[in-house]
């Protein structure tokens, strides 16, 4: 096995092991923590919470009360099974339900209009593109990455930077718990050190109880019209025709399967030049995720025609 393939395989195995391991970050509550939880309940008594227990079970529902007895602190959750009393020592992770899925800011390639918020993450796309992202409040999201492909010189690697601002967030008036988000952003990409292209985009996202859909318009505003991509020892150089001023569109969806909190179907369709229908890609895949790790697997269909397997991993720490 080649060294690059071995490194990719080992990293994939490590991420799979981390995903399979039970979460062990248990909460150590003090009086201040209990008072803060009580205050959140008073502020929004209808807020739904996501509670993952140490044994892997999941409860969702409003937190009705915070109590303390000789076994320690406990919360009362209005779950489907009834009014459940859960001791803090039995909880692996607790968060408001709308914040429990921490991948809403992106689908596979496309960003959504939702912000990263105060989270940060690192990811690996196609076992060769290492990227990371962070949020500033509920407005600014920054993502950047670079390929590290064996056989390509440093000057031939691909780099990408995306800065997004979520400008509007409100109920969408369609779904009872749904929201609508609108964002604008700029990107810079380098297909090798000498091949720069810049884009601007706008994206709108509508969310429901288990799903979200996004639509995006983008335009190339900077760079040359023709590029030569060098493949080092991996493939022969080839030319790319992508004129400045090209306008494209993208559609994406992310839907959690019923009764599965950790399994989503994701899909994208985009075209980077509306005057060229052949510049279209369709992606369909599945995402398995928990509070920290997500793994995407799917197939991308290009109009060449070509079918390419696609994988992506990300880790979002506390």
Buried (B, 14 or more C-beta within 10 A) or exposed (E): EEEBEEBBEEBBEEBBEEBEEEBEEEEEBEEEBBEEBEEBBEEEEEBBBBBBBBEEEBBBBBBBBBEEEEEEBBBBBBBEEEEBEBBBBBBBBBBEBBEBBBBBBBBBBBBBBBBBBEBBBBBBBEBBBBBBBBBEEBBBBBBBBBBBBBEBEEEBBBBBBBBBBBEEBEEBEEBEEBBBBBBBBBBBBBBBEEBBBBBBBBBBBBBBEBBBBBBBBBBBBEBBEEBEBBBBEEEEEEEEEBEEEBEBBBBBBBBBEEEEBBEBBBBBBBBBBEEBEEBBBBBBBBBBBBBBBBBBBBEBBBEEEEEEEBBBBBBBEE
